[in-house]
Amino acid sequence: MKKKKLRKTHPRLLETIRLLEKGKARIWKRLASDLKRPRRIWRRVNIERINKYTKEGDVGVVPGKVLGVGFLDHKIKIWAFSFSEAALRKLKEAKAEILDIKKLMKENPRGSGVKLIG
């Protein structure tokens, strides 16, 4: 069976997908498959949802974009493919740590404790 050709052209997206596919844990492969989907059906998550489903010190990943509706009342570590300007401002106000996917995969190659949000 032929492997389906990836038709994405965004260089950062392609690099991220390839990196995630090399990961051994199921969560990294799931993130890669979610990012391969058409952008119009990517997850768009508001900060209020992140606040609802995370606790102090959690690590969350969003395979899509974080939007700025709501407030975050605890510190978390988060990675998403993109953030709106309002979301970045609110995350910095809440002292949330915005992670690089390479750093996250290096710190946690098994993906344990990482929450998929959205």
Secondary structure, DSSP 8 states (H G I E B T S, - for coil): ----------HHHHHHHHHHHH-SSHHHHHHHHHHHS-GGGSEEEEHHHHHHH--TT-EEEEEEEEE--S---S--EEEEEEE-HHHHHHHHHTT-EE--HHHHHHH-TT-TTEEE--
